[in-house]
Amino acid sequence: MIRNDSTASRIFDVFNVFFLIFCAAITVIPFVYIIGTSFATQAEVASRPFFLIPRTFQLEGYRYIFSSRTLPRALWVSIWTTGLGTLVSMLITLTFAYPLSKKYLVGRTAILMMVTFTLVFSGGMIPAYLNVRNLGLLNSYWALILPGAVSTWNLIVLKNFFQSIPAELEESARIDGASDITVFLRIVLPLSKAAIATFSLFYAVGYWGAYRPALFYLPSRPDRWTLQLILRSIVMLSAGRIDDANFDPSLVTPPSESIRNAVIVFATVPILVVYPFIQRHFTKGVMVGAIKG
């Protein structure tokens, strides 16, 4: 590899470093501020408009939100729906994308056109609600999973990834007597670990951060609300309280900003904990699917 050590190249490298540091800072600083405020005292929140590290640490905001069973219950609902939803979404996406990657599939072009059509046009909020209601899914956990079970973009990229797998591998397996299901399970899926990890993360983040399905489809079941909907309720109310929550009356109520930020931290940390385990697959899984159209 030929390295360019000219002055212009060095200046460009320095500029890139500072630019990336700036981009990282404007991304990380707001989250650090939220964490710092969640541990700050009421006096400090009132007197300091912006800070990253509080002068005095306190856990009153976290004690307050955990004094009610609402947030732990919502956390469990979010974990359960995220796990089951990701499993259902990947199952449907994998079994849908693999056949579409085969050019000999009858009706493939028409199916791809219908799939691509949904990238541009959608039925909208009201038809989606009517479909959920007519299917009898209102106030059920499946209403949080099935309406958004498949992402068209993920489906198309995963189809392209399957097309990039050498056809000779599948043909040799079929010569040995393997069926299509055996080829899919024992040849294709083991070669797709990076893509599966990447799109599982995409689906998991989508399920974890969604609050509209619970807001629209669970109107009379607040006990099944997700953590993000509880967070939205706290932020919208701007009072650090939840309508159906019974907090410990013996605790001193922290400032509303501390409570809101404590809930934000509480809702963000779980998905951040998962990311490092699949980080090494992330870039590879995204780029491979974009090689072949």
N, C-alpha and C positions, 0 to 999 in steps of 0.2 A: 504494500500500500504506500502510495506517495503522499507525504505529508506536506501541506502548504504552510510554511512558517513566515510568510510575508507579514508586513505590518498591518495591512488591511485585514488579513485573516485573523490576526490576534485581536484586533479591535472588534471584529465581528464576534469572535468567541466570547470576549469579555462582555459585550453588549448582550449576547444570548444568556450568559450566566446571570447577569443582573435582572434581565427581563423575566427569566424563569423564577428567580427568587421573589421578584415582585408579584408574579402571578400566584406563587405558592402562599405568599404572605396574605394577600387579599382573600384567599380561600380559607386559610387556617385561622386568621385573627378573629373573624366573627364567631367561630365555634369556641375559640379560647375565651372570648369575652362572655359567651353564654355560660361556659363552665365556671368561670370566675364569679360571675354574678350569682350563680346558683348557690355558691358557698359564702356569699357576702352577708354582712349584717344589714339590718334595715337602715341604720344611720349612714352606713357607707354607700348604700344604693341611692339614698336620698341626696347625699352630699357630693358624690363623684359621678359625673355624667358618663364617663368612660374609664374603664380600667381592665387590665388583663389578670392581675393577681390581687386578690383582696388583702387588705391589711390584717383583718381578723377572719379566720375561718370558722364557720358554724354549719351545723347539719340540720338546722331547724326546718328548712324547706323540704329536705328529704324525709325527715321524721314526720312532717305534716302530711305529705302526699301518701306515705306508707301507713299512716294511721287509719286510712280507709281501705276497704277491700276492693274498691272500684279499680284502682290502677293495677294491682296484681292480677285481678280477674281479666282486665283488658289486655294485659301483657300475655296471659295464657291464650286468650282468644287470638291475638296477633300471631303468636308463635305457631299455634295449631293451624290457623288458616294459611299462614305463609308456607309451612311445611307441606301440608296436604295440597295446597294450590300449586306449589312448585312441582310436586310430583305429578299431579294431574296435567298440568300444562306441558311438562316435558314429555309425558307419555303420549299425549295427543300430537304435539309438534313433531316428535321423532317419527311416529308411525304415519304421519301425514306427509312429512318432508321427504322421507325415503322413497316412497312410490313416485312422488312427483319428480324425483331426480332421474327417473328412468324414461328415456325418450320413447320406449316401446309401449308405454302405458296408454291404453285406449282412452281418449278424451282428455289427455294431459293438457293440451293447449287450452281447451275450454275451461278446465278447472283452474289453470294458472291465471287466465284472464279474470275469472270470477274472484280469485284470491287477490289479485293485484287491484281490482276495482275497489276493494275495501280499504286500500291505502289512501284513496282520494275521497271516497264518499262513505258516509255512515248513516245509519237510520236516525241517530240522534237520541237524546235523553228520554223523551216521552215514549217512542216505540220500544226502547230497551226496557223501560219500566213496565210497559204493558206485557211484553214477552215474559218477564220474570213473574209478573202477577198471574198471567194465564197458565204458566207452567207450575204454579203452586209453590214457588220458591220464596215468597215473601216471608220475612222473619225466620229464615233458616240460614244455617251456615253456608249452604250451597249457593245462596245468593251472593256471597262474597267471593266465590271461586269461579263458577261456571260462566257468568257473563263476560269475563275477561280472560278466559282460559287460554286463548291462543293469540299471540301477537303475530300479525301478518309479516312484519319486518323480520322477526326472528325466524319465522317459517321459511321465508325466501332465502335468507342468508344460510340457514342450515341446509336447505336444499342444494344451494351452490356448493356447500362444503361436501355433501355426499357425492356430488358430481365430480369433485376433485380426487376422490379415492380411485385408484387404478382399477379399471374394470377387469383386468387379468386376475386379480385376487379373488373376485367373486366367481369368475368363470372357472378357475381351477378348483374352487370349493364345490361348484355344481358338478364338475366332472367326477369328483369323488363321491357324488351322491347326496350332497347337502341340499336341503330344501331352501326356499326363499327365507323362511323364518330362521332357519339355522344360520344362513349366511348373515342375516341381519344381526342376530344375537351374538354370534361367535367371531364374525369378521369385521362387520361395520362398526358396531358399538365399541369394541375395544380400541379401534383406531380413532374414535371420536371423543375420547375422554376430555381433551382440552375444550372442544366445542360444547360438550355437555356441561362441563363445569362453568363455562362462560355464560351460556344462556340460562342455566339454573340460577346463576347470580342475578341476571337481568330480571328474570321472573320473580325471584325472591324479593329483590328491592322494590319491584312494582307492587307486589302484594303487601309488603311491609309498610310502604308509604301511602297506600290508598286509604282514603276515608270516605269517598263518595258512595261506594257500594253500601257501606254500613249506614250512611246517612239516608240514602234513598230507599233501601230495601229492608231495613230493620227499624221501621218507625215506632213499633210498639214493643221492642225487645232491647232496652238499654243494657240489659245484662249480657248481651252478645255484641256490644260495641267494641270496636278495635281500639288499640292504644292511640292510633293517630286521630280517631274521631274524638276521643277524650281530650287529647292535646288541642285539637281545634276548638272544642267547647271552652277550654280554659282560656285560650288566646282570644277568642271572640268575646267572651264575657269580660275579659280584662279585670277579673276580680280574684283569680286564683282559686276558684271554687268550681265544683261540679254539681249539677242539680240533684242527682240521685246519690251523691256520696255523703256518708256520715263520718266526718272527721272527729278525731279525739278532742273533746272540748277542753281537756286539761292542758293542751298545748297552746302556746302563744302563736297566734297567726303571723307568719312571716310576711314580708312585703310581697305583693302580687307578682312583681317582676321576678323575684327569687323563685317563687313557686312555678311560674311559667317556664323559666329556664331550667329548673330542676326536672320538670317533666320532659322538656326537650332533650336533655341529656339522657334521661331514662329511656326515651323512645329511640334515640339514635345509637347508643352504645351497642346494643345487641347485633345490629346489622354490620357495624364496624368490626366487631369481633370475628365475624364469619369471613370477611374479605381476605385477611392474610393467608388463610388456608388454601385459597384458590387463586391467589394473585399470580403465581407462576404460570397458570394456564390461561390467564385472562388475555394477554396480548396475542398469543398464538391462536387461541380460539377465535378471536375476532378477525384476524388478518387472513387466516386460511380460507374462511368462507367467502372472502372477497376476491380470491384469485381467479376463479372460473365462473362465468356467468351462465 
